[in-house]
Amino acid sequence: MKVFSLQVFCIILHAVILHCHAQARYTFVVEETPYTRLCNDNTILTVNGQFPGPTLYVNKGDTIIVDVINNANYNITLHWHGVSQPRNPWSDGPEWITQCPIQPGANFTQTIIFSNEEGTLWWHAHSDWARATVHGIVVIYPENGNSYPFPKPDVEVPIILGEWWKSNIYDVYDESLRTGGDPNISDAYMINGQPGDLYPCSSPGTFMLNVDYGLTYLLRIINAVVQDIHFFAVANHSLTVVGSDASYTKPFTSDYITISPGQTIDVLLYADQKPDYYYMAAKTYASVFNASFDNTTTTAIIQYNGNYTPSSTPSFPNLPFYNDTNASVNFTGRLRSLADVNHPVDVPTNITHEFFYTLSVNAFPCPNSSCAGINGTRLSSSVNNISFVYPSIDILEAYYNSINGVFGTQFPDFPPLVFNYTAQNLPLEFEIPRRATEVRVLDYNSTIELVFQGTNLLAGADHPMHLHGFSFYVVGWGLGNFDKDKDPLNYNLVDPPLQNTIAVPINGWTTIRFKANNPGVWFMHCHLDRHMSWGMNTVFIVRNGNASNARLLPPPSMPPC
């Protein structure tokens, strides 16, 4: 069921209507729904019975209302990924950070405030690993009267990369927490909810895109996969990248894309090949040495319309090798902001805070080496050696109501130990983090430069880092240890990409900059869900500014804890 209504708000001054606009309202019913994939019946969480969930269409600057009704047997929250929600963290959605979960049988009305975003974003569950099946696209068109900064495509197509387990996703999550080991790998990847021809019992449902020769197709690609970065390509067709994370980019052409969990990429596909069938395909980029991963490939089919005899087998794209780090970082490194008159950049240059955050996979010892992690340990992860502990009430409520004892404000600006972060052999005592619920408090309008440094503790890995409440400029990246004297000399301060999610490369670093001009409580975490559940998270609290439009909006009726 999808319910849509319009609420009209008018501002009247001296009996003259100055402004009036319609505000869309949606109903999202979270429910358990039977689905069959891979010859296997399963019951999954959905919104309105749909998998993937409903697509929302808005214009830049719109505000919408979403009534979330939880008819499932699990707690749930919904996050509007990449929407900055100015002054409105109340509807941001991460469980125990900005709200307590919506309990079974309860409901919560969320106000989603769009501001500068334009392009493609998505929404998803932000409780446990429910986002495996609870997610959907948000399409943000330009403001009325404006157009795309590239030739208008003939057709727009959502492409959602997903992941499927035959087991109940909550069972997978609970077993991982119970044993302390890596979660069981998925059984399939998917394109638009279908695994594709290469999996059992899947050919009839394979997603098929019918195209007309000579037309241009805008593919809005979202990586909704729970655990893995992906390579994606279309056989015999180049892709022209025009946007990422609801921000336009300088167009460039590539035979493949690399897309992290949480990230969106907009590409133009020109239907300029011989009429036939062609596979689009996606598979994992897996950089962790000797770690298990789902090494399968999901496919969909591009079918040219017309009268012709198709090939017996669709052409298959050339995807990079599964552990090709150079292919991954080289694609991401090509992203540049459009940086034209209508889409200017505003990179902070007068920095008030410089942070250096190490990202590590860690381990806690278990009695008698009884856990399923490496050497009988319990796997963990950390930022600056702090493994984040979720509180029992949400941090936003505690902050707003001055409730003591819920969180500390001593999150370190630099790691407690300085060492060769990417060395092959590191002391075992470095592997054990500190458990804590610490946040970093920022003054309104302060400017931040943050260097993420991946480490090789336990295992080096790529870390797609996502910041709620802000987009940030990615001004630099590299492999190995960050050099504070040399690397900043090569920062791109002219046209760096504006992202909300960026993959910090394995045993490498990435530098971001942003202005803390959005008061509230904002979560930052790795978007590989196993790393997030292990503790690779932290929180920024941005204080209110002095002006009335620089202060938190008053809270709505929130879910009880």
FIFI-165647 format. One record per residue (C-alpha): x, y, z. Coordinates in pm, whole numbers, padded with zeros to 5 digits, always signed. Example, Ala and Ser with C-alpha at 12.3 -4.5 7.8 and 13.67 -1.06 7.14 Angstrom:
<atoms>
+01230-00450+00780+01367-00106+00714
</atoms>
This chain:
<atoms>
+00000+00000+00000+00130+00342-00090-00061+00644+00029+00009+00988-00112-00153+01313-00013-00086+01682-00035-00069+01923+00251-00079+02289+00153+00096+02550+00363+00055+02918+00287+00226+03221+00436-00008+03520+00449+00104+03876+00523-00135+04175+00523-00406+03950+00376-00191+03881+00067-00070+03527-00008+00305+03554-00057+00404+03190-00080+00220+02863-00111+00356+02518-00182+00237+02159-00175+00403+01911+00060+00390+01546-00040+00299+01286+00220+00371+00913+00198+00282+00613+00410+00552+00348+00455+00421+00027+00610+00703-00196+00732+00586-00555+00712+00709-00911+00671+00650-01035+00318+00712-01374+00153+00959-01372-00138+01117-01654-00335+01473-01632-00466+01730-01902-00553+01465-02180-00536+01410-02083-00172+01112-01931+00008+01192-01662+00260+01009-01399+00463+01175-01060+00449+01110-00713+00583+00969-00477+00319+00805-00138+00287+00455-00165+00145+00530-00523+00041+00781-00406-00220+01137-00525-00268+01320-00304-00344+01099-00046-00176+00909+00251-00322+01091+00518-00520+01040+00876-00402+01042+01162-00653+01111+01516-00532+01253+01844-00656+01553+02019-00510+01453+02206-00194+01131+02011-00133+01010+01889+00205+00811+01566+00233+00636+01382+00515+00671+01004+00560+00446+00822+00806+00627+00502+00907+00401+00228+01043+00577-00077+01187+00360-00383+01132+00660-00618+01158+00790-00815+01455+01120-00627+01465+01228-00280+01570+01294-00048+01278+01426+00297+01189+01455+00462+00847+01742+00684+00731+01737+00923+00435+02088+00864+00313+02265+01178+00194+01981+01417+00284+02143+01677+00508+01818+01747+00696+01904+02107+00793+01847+02157+01168+01636+01842+01170+01832+01541+01302+01504+01424+01459+01413+01256+01130+01760+01138+01029+01696+00785+01153+02004+00601+01291+01899+00380+01581+02021+00495+01926+02188+00802+01772+01899+01032+01679+01605+00821+01788+01500+00509+01967+01366+00240+01734+01007+00225+01615+00877-00077+01802+00641-00338+01655+00291-00193+01634+00412+00167+01667+00452+00447+01415+00662+00758+01364+00614+01056+01133+00936+01179+00972+00987+01516+00802+01245+01495+00525+01395+01834+00437+01585+01850+00109+01819+02143+00053+02116+02142-00187+02094+01780-00298+02024+01719-00668+02049+01383-00840+02015+01040-00683+02002+00936-00317+01831+00654-00133+01655+00562+00188+01713+00251+00399+01658+00093+00736+01915+00193+00997+01862-00076+01260+02064-00398+01277+02100-00521+00917+01739-00465+00811+01855-00245+00524+01937-00567+00332+01575-00563+00215+01434-00232+00344+01558+00028+00098+01461+00234-00205+01567+00520-00434+01516+00893-00392+01521+01083-00723+01584+01456-00676+01505+01658-00986+01631+02015-01037+01415+02298-00910+01121+02376-01135+01243+02575-01432+01596+02436-01417+01744+02150-01617+02025+01897-01597+02376+02029-01675+02400+01765-01948+02174+01682-02244+01841+01559-02116+01828+01177-02134+01543+01008-02314+01479+00757-02035+01577+00734-01667+01630+00393-01508+01696+00305-01141+01959+00035-01088+01978-00096-00731+02257-00336-00644+02148-00562-00358+02241-00871-00162+02044-01185-00071+02074-01446+00200+01867-01765+00200+01868-01737+00579+01678-01473+00771+01907-01167+00783+01842-01127+01156+01963-01482+01214+02282-01403+01021+02332-01088+01228+02258-01256+01562+02490-01549+01489+02774-01312+01406+02726-01127+01735+02695-01452+01929+03008-01618+01789+03221-01307+01748+03323-01411+01397+03269-01283+01047+02906-01312+00933+02810-01580+00684+02855-01456+00330+02550-01387+00116+02408-01636-00134+02362-01390-00420+02389-01033-00537+02103-00869-00721+02013-00600-00971+01673-00446-00897+01580-00732-00666+01674-01014-00906+01992-01228-00901+02005-01288-01277+02084-01571-01516+02392-01707-01341+02204-01824-01030+01965-02120-00992+01593-02062-01044+01661-01699-01140+01653-01660-01518+01278-01594-01553+01290-01296-01317+01610-01139-01451+01574-00762-01480+01556-00661-01845+01599-00310-01983+01451-00264-02331+01630+00011-02524+01585+00183-02858+01889+00239-03076+02002+00602-03070+01845+00696-02737+02025+00802-02418+01951+00635-02083+02030+00784-01743+02111+00498-01506+02070+00599-01141+02289+00338-00969+02273+00271-00595+02487+00024-00401+02247-00112-00139+02471-00415-00077+02525-00476+00295+02891-00577+00302+03082-00516-00021+03211-00259-00269+03117-00353-00627+03240-00322-00981+02963-00261-01238+02975-00256-01619+02764-00303-01933+02894-00522-02215+03019-00330-02522+02893+00001-02380+03087+00281-02216+02935+00469-01924+02952+00848-01894+02959+00949-01528+02764+01271-01461+02689+01262-01087+02755+01097-00753+02582+01128-00416+02331+01388-00544+02603+01619-00676+02694+01671-01041+03040+01577-01163+03250+01671-01460+03149+01409-01718+03398+01134-01791+03372+00803-01971+03464+00466-01826+03418+00100-01914+03323+00023-01552+03240+00194-01225+03341+00123-00866+03058+00190-00622+03067+00158-00244+02780+00053-00016+02581+00369+00045+02710+00549-00263+02508+00654-00568+02647+00715-00917+02459+00857-01216+02576+00750-01561+02460+00804-01917+02431+00495-02134+02416+00558-02508+02228+00285-02695+02467+00296-02991+02564-00068-03041+02446-00333-03282+02093-00441-03179+02133-00749-02963+02119-00864-02600+02392-00739-02365+02459-00820-02002+02502-00557-01736+02683-00715-01443+02817-00644-01095+03055-00833-00869+03248-00775-00548+03570-00584-00514+03725-00776-00222+04059-00644-00099+04096-00824+00236+04362-01093+00212+04243-01449+00270+03890-01345+00373+03577-01524+00256+03342-01329+00030+03056-01388-00209+03240-01436-00540+02927-01460-00753+02816-01217-01024+02472-01065-01064+02341-00982-01411+02063-00802-01590+02000-00779-01964+01988-00485-02203+01769-00581-02496+01756-00365-02808+01411-00329-02959+01360-00418-03323+01354-00711-03562+01681-00904-03554+01819-01244-03460+01990-01211-03122+02312-01387-03031+02268-01723-02859+02426-01578-02542+02436-01210-02444+02777-01045-02451+02939-01020-02107+03125-00711-01979+03490-00709-01879+03490-00645-01506+03813-00584-01311+03958-00874-01115+03802-00913-00771+04101-00771-00578+04212-00505-00825+04275-00215-00588+04416+00002-00865+04096-00035-01068+03892+00064-00764+04087+00372-00658+04158+00490-01011+03788+00511-01088+03702+00690-00764+03999+00923-00811+03854+01048-01140+03549+01204-00974+03551+01585-00990+03283+01839-00902+03120+02014-01196+03235+02349-01049+03064+02578-01299+02873+02904-01254+02549+02727-01169+02713+02460-00954+02997+02630-00766+03217+02463-00507+03278+02603-00162+03576+02415-00025+03672+02530+00327+04019+02683+00327+04048+02845+00670+04047+02527+00877+03958+02553+01247+03990+02181+01335+04231+01923+01195+04144+01563+01282+04331+01240+01210+04113+00928+01247+04253+00576+01220+04013+00306+01094+04096-00040+01222+03964-00393+01235+04035-00515+01589+03980-00811+01817+03896-00873+02182+04032-01185+02355+03774-01446+02455+03800-01693+02748+03979-02007+02631+03992-01859+02277+03627-01959+02245+03509-01706+01986+03498-01744+01608+03729-01455+01518+04096-01489+01430+04281-01700+01689+03965-01749+01891+03900-01376+01940+03588-01163+01907+03610-00937+01602+03573-00566+01657+03652-00239+01482+03734+00113+01586+03796+00477+01505+04103+00613+01684+04109+00290+01885+03760+00349+02028+03505+00080+01950+03172+00259+01966+02914+00136+02217+02550+00218+02147+02372+00376+02445+02037+00267+02589+01866+00594+02491+01946+00794+02183+02224+01052+02197+02011+01328+02043+01751+01301+02319+02023+01297+02584+02193+01602+02431+01872+01802+02382+01742+01729+02731+02082+01752+02905+02066+01393+03032+02398+01303+03191+02577+00970+03172+02467+00870+02820+02778+00974+02626+03117+01134+02680+03261+01430+02491+03625+01323+02483+03653+01160+02143+04020+01210+02050+04125+01426+01756+04423+01195+01698+04486+00826+01768+04634+00741+02109+04928+00557+01949+05140+00665+01654+05294+00377+01460+05347+00251+01107+04974+00204+01044+05012-00004+00729+05304-00228+00830+05271-00599+00758+05339-00711+01115+05203-00509+01404+05212-00583+01779+04919-00788+01903+04850-00544+02187+04759-00278+01928+04466-00494+01819+04260-00442+02136+04050-00122+02128+03871+00064+02405+03493+00036+02427+03322+00372+02479+03041+00606+02373+03237+00920+02295+03141+01212+02069+03320+01517+01929+03148+01851+01992+03188+02119+01724+03103+02487+01726+02856+02604+01466+03027+02710+01140+03362+02563+01238+03556+02417+00944+03688+02064+00954+03970+01881+00779+03958+01512+00860+04216+01257+00746+04094+00896+00751+04386+00654+00782+04326+00285+00721+04539+00050+00928+04662-00305+00883+04571-00412+01236+04430-00765+01214+04346-00707+00847+04364-00410+00616+04039-00331+00435+03860-00064+00236+03622+00142+00450+03332+00329+00286+03283+00610+00539+02947+00787+00552+02871+01112+00736+02512+01200+00825+02394+01560+00808+02661+01680+00565+02819+01632+00229+03195+01678+00227+03465+01756-00025+03714+01476-00090+04032+01681-00132+04290+01402-00134+04362+01031-00109+04650+00789-00140+04784+00445-00060+05009+00385+00241+05054+00619+00537+04947+00982+00516+05242+01222+00503+05137+01545+00675+05418+01740+00510+05395+01617+00152+05040+01493+00083+04854+01821+00151+05060+01984-00123+04862+01776-00373+04514+01845-00234+04250+01933-00493+04089+02254-00368+03957+02355-00710+03699+02091-00806+03703+01807-00549+03400+01576-00556+03119+01648-00309+03027+01317-00146+02842+01179+00154+03014+00839+00131+03376+00777+00035+03578+00455+00030+03904+00492+00220+04134+00254+00027+04286-00052+00188+04591+00054+00390+04551+00404+00254+04412+00744+00347+04149+00994+00241+04110+01359+00341+03773+01534+00355+03668+01890+00438+03331+02029+00546+03175+02318+00734+02984+02235+01053+02684+02450+00962+02411+02202+01053+02329+02197+01426+02243+01862+01577+02371+01512+01643+02523+01343+01337+02647+00986+01298+02962+00891+01108+03034+00525+01035+03170+00265+00799+02897+00152+00557+03010-00209+00564+02750-00324+00815+02974-00577+00985+03226-00302+01060+02951-00071+01181+02809-00338+01413+03162-00406+01542+03212-00040+01639+03365+00161+01349+03151+00462+01429+03161+00800+01596+02932+01099+01643+02962+01473+01587+02749+01712+01790+02724+02056+01628+02621+02327+01870+02349+02578+01788+02450+02902+01623+02334+03243+01741+02081+03316+01467+01734+03164+01485+01792+02979+01156+02110+02825+01297+01940+02641+01581+01785+02297+01614+01422+02268+01514+01196+02168+01805+01148+01793+01840+00838+01616+01708+00672+01331+01896+00956+01076+01905+00943+00696+01950+00979+00595+02317+01291+00417+02436
</atoms>
